[in-house]
Amino acid sequence: MEIVVRPLGESDLGAADQICRVAFGTFFGVPDPTTFMGDTDCVRTRWHADPSAAFGAFVDNELAGSVFVANWGSIGFFGPLTIRPDLWDRGLAKRLMEAVVGQFDAWGTQVAGLFTFPDSAKHVGLYQRFGFWPRFLTAIMSKPVTPRTSNAPTLGTRFSEAAPVEREHVLAECRDLTNDIYHGLDVSTDIRSVADQGLGDTLLLHRDGRLIGCAVCHCGAGSEAGSGSCYVKFGGVRPGITACDDFGRLLDACEAFAVQTGVTRLKAGVNTARHEAYERMLAHGFRTNRYGLAMQRPNEAGYNRPGAFVLDDWL
């Protein structure tokens, strides 16, 4: 069997999306695996965010699997990595992982991570062979939202409200904020991607003219949220004595945004090593739908630590 790994092209996205759904649907035992994830899209959205960091594994010139790598400055993560079920355990995932690690090395990523199934020794074993080590669980949480439950003392502003000539300044503010959370952390690619693809918006909270929080939100069909949902792909507030309260304001702003966009559910992930953030989400009415395992290379905390008020899941 000849396996060739190369960058994923736009013409490959339909097949990649189908493989992704069938692979996860088969793993979870869905009666019709092709329907898994509904109208959620994490293949085209991630490819358009950075086509140079999407890889396909081809067998006899036919797509058999794919993976998407994300560059958040000093932090990187990858996923989904999916293989056609009839080709499981044939070495394709290993070949894609070689491309993933090569991409992180080329970027000079300081801490790389992933989200996987905590009860799958096979998955954990594969990633561990490439230097990723299991750490804390990540909770995928959600809550219902209605106009009656929205209580945002300040809604802040949105990236979409900034004039085109002002957007580079806003991105610089966001980089300054995320750098305070973890040196070199930069989610500009996702902020741009959400704006360019019309997937949702980025919420911005200021105090005394300084950015203190931001949240990159996907909303509705065709995004990573899916119909009826708002999904916070990344959210965070500046560290300091007011961080816990500021994080509560950010959660309020995300909920208000979800209501205003007409969805009925707000979804976000949080690593349980960020204990205070996890606890605050529970106090805000979020409940855990499932857990995943965060694995990291090298085996160090990064920003998955107490005192970091951050939303993400690396899913």
N, C-alpha and C positions, 0 to 999 in steps of 0.2 A: 504494500500500500504506500503510494507516494504522497507525503504530506508536505504541502508548501504553505508557509505563513507569510502573509504580505499585508500591506495596508488595505483596509476595507474601503471599497469604492461606493459611490452613491448608488450605483446600479445593483449593489449587493444587499441593500438595506431591506428590501422586501423579504428575501430569503433569511436574512439574519433575524428579523423580527419574528418570522414563523418558527425558526429554530429555538429562539429564546422562549417563546410561549410554550411550545411543545416540550422542551426540556424541563422547565419548571412544572408545567402541568403534569407531566409523567412522574416527576419526583414526588409531587404531592398527591398523586393518585386521582387527579381530576378526570371524570368520565370522558369529557371531550377536551383533551389538553390544548387544542388550538384556541379555546376560548379563555384560557388563563390570562388574567390581568385586564380583561375587558378592553376598554378603550384607553387604558393607560399606555403611554409610549415612552420607553426608556432606551430605545435603540436609535431612532431617528434624532431624538432630542440630543442625545450624547454625541452622536456622530457630528451633527451640525455645530455643537459646541467646540469641537476640535477634531476635524477629520484626520489630522496627522497622527492622532493617538488612538486610533481604532484599528484593530487587527482582525483578520480572518484566517482561519485554517481551512485550506482547500485540499480535498482528496480527489485526485484525477480531475482537477480543474473545476470541481464542484464545491460550493461552500458547505462546510461541515460544522463550523463553530465560529464564535467571535468573542471579542473582549474589548472593553472600552476603558481607557486610562484617563484619569482626571488630574490636572495640575493645579494645586492650590498653593503655589509658591513653595515654601519649605515642606509643605504637607502634600502627599499624593495618595490616591486610592484608586482601586479599579473594580469594575463590575458593570453589568453582569458578565460573567464568563460562562458561556453555555455551549454545549456540544450536542449534536443530533443524537438522540437516544440509541439508535442502532449502531452508533460508533463509540459508545461509552467504553472506557477501559481499554482504549486502543492507542493511548499515548498522545492524543490531540491536545488535551488540557496542558500537559507538560510543555508541549511546543509553544502554546499560547503564553504560558507563564514565562518562558524564556524571553518572549517579546516584551512582556510587561516589565520584567526586571531590567531588561535592556533600556526601556524607555525611562524608567526611574533613574537609572544610572546616568543616562544622557542629560537628564534635567538637573541632576545633582540633588535629588529629593532627600531631605534629611530624615523624615519619618514617613514611611509608606504603610498603608493599611488596607483592610478589606473587611467586609461583613459576610459571615458564612453561617451555616447551620451548626448550632452548638452540639447537636446529637449525632453528627456525621463524622465518624473517625476517618472516613475516606477523604472527605474534603479537608479536614484539619491536617491530616497527614500530608496531602499534596502540597498545601501552602507552606507547611512547616519545612519541607524539603528545600524551599526557596528562601528560607530565612525569616518567615513570618511566624510569630509566636502568639499563642492564645493569651488574651488578657481578660478584661472585664466584658460583661454582657452589655449589649445595646438594646434598649427598649424601644420598640416601635409603638407609639402611643397615639391616641386620638380622642376627640370629644365631639359631641354634637354641638352645633351652633345655631342659634336663632336670634332674631332681633332682641328678644327679651333677655338673653344671656350676655349680650355684648355690653361691656362696661369699660370703655377705654377713656381714661382721663385726658389723654392726648393721642391723636392718631398719627402724629408726625407728618412726614411728607413721603412722596414716592419718587423713585428714580425716573419714572415716565414723565413726571411733572417738570423735570429739569430741561431747560432748552439744550439743544444739541451742543452749543458752544460751552455749556456749563458742565457737561457730563464727565469730562476728563477730571475736572476739579472734584466732583462728587466721588468718582472712583478713587482719587487720591485720598480723600477723607476716609473712605472705606478701608483702603490699604493701611492707613495710619491706625485705624481702630483694630483691625485684625492683627496687625503687627504687635499691638499691645497685648492681645490675647495669647499669641505665640509668635516668636520672632520669625519673620518671613512669611507668615500665613497671608495668603492673598486669594480672594474668591472673585476677582474681577472677571475672570473668564465666564463664570456662571451668571454674574450680574448682566454682562453684555449678552450672553446667550439667551437669557430669559427675555430681555428687551427685544433683541433682534428677531427671535422666533415668535414673539407674542404669546409666551407661555404663562405669563402672570405679571408680577412686578416685584421690585425690591423696596421694602419699607425702611424708612430712615427716621431715627429719633435723635433730636438735638437737645442740648441744655446749654444755655448761655452761648449760643453760636457754635458749639462744638458737638460733633457727632458722638453719641454715646451708645448707639445700638443700630443694628441693621438686620434685616431678615429677607432672604431670597425665597420668594414664594411662587410655586407652580399652582395653577388653577384649571380645573376642568378637563374635558376630553382632549386627547392629543398631547397632553403634558404628562409629567411624572405623577400627577395627582389623580387623574381620571375623573369621570363625571361625578358631579356632586361633592367634590372634595377640594380643599386647599392643602397643599403639602409644603411645609417649610424645609427646603433642601439644606439651607444653612441659616442659622441665626446666632447672634452673639452680642454681648454688651461689653463695654470697656471695664477692665478690672478696677477694683477700688471699693471703698466703704459703702458706696451706694449701689454696687453691682446687683445685689439680690433684688432690691426694689426696682432697679432699672430693667432687670430681666422680667419681672412681673409686668411692667409697662409694655415691654416688647411682646409678651404673650397676649396682653390685652389688645395691642395694635394688630397683631396677626388675626385674632378672633374677629375684630371689627372689620378688617379687610375681607375676611372670609364671608361675613354677613353681607357686606356691600357688593361682593361679586356674585351673590345669589347661591352659594353652595351651602350644604347642610352639615359638613364635617370638616374639622381641622385636624391635620395629621402632622406629626413631627417625631423625630427620633432623638434620643439622648443616651449617651453612654453612662452606665451606672457608676463609673468611677467619678463622674461629676455629681457627687452626691447631692449637693445643695440645689443644683439645677433640676435633678430628678425629683427631689422632694418638692420643689416649688411647682413643678408641673402637676404632680399629684394634688397639691393644694388648689390648683386652678381647674381641677375637674378632669384632667387627662387620665385615661386608663390604658394599661398595656394590652395590646392586641397580640403581640408575640415578641420573642426575644431572639436576637442574633448574637453571634460571637465576634467581637472585634479582635483581629489579629494584626500585629504590627512588626515592622522591620525597620530598625533594630528593635529589640525587646525593651522599649522604654515608653514612658507615659505620653510624651508629646503634650497635647492639651487635654488628654483624657485623665484629669486629675481633679481633686477637690479644689474649689474656688474658681473653676472655669465655668462660666455661665454660657454654654454653647449648645445649640441645637444642630444635630446632623446625625446621619446613620451610616454613611459610606455604602448604602445599599445599591 
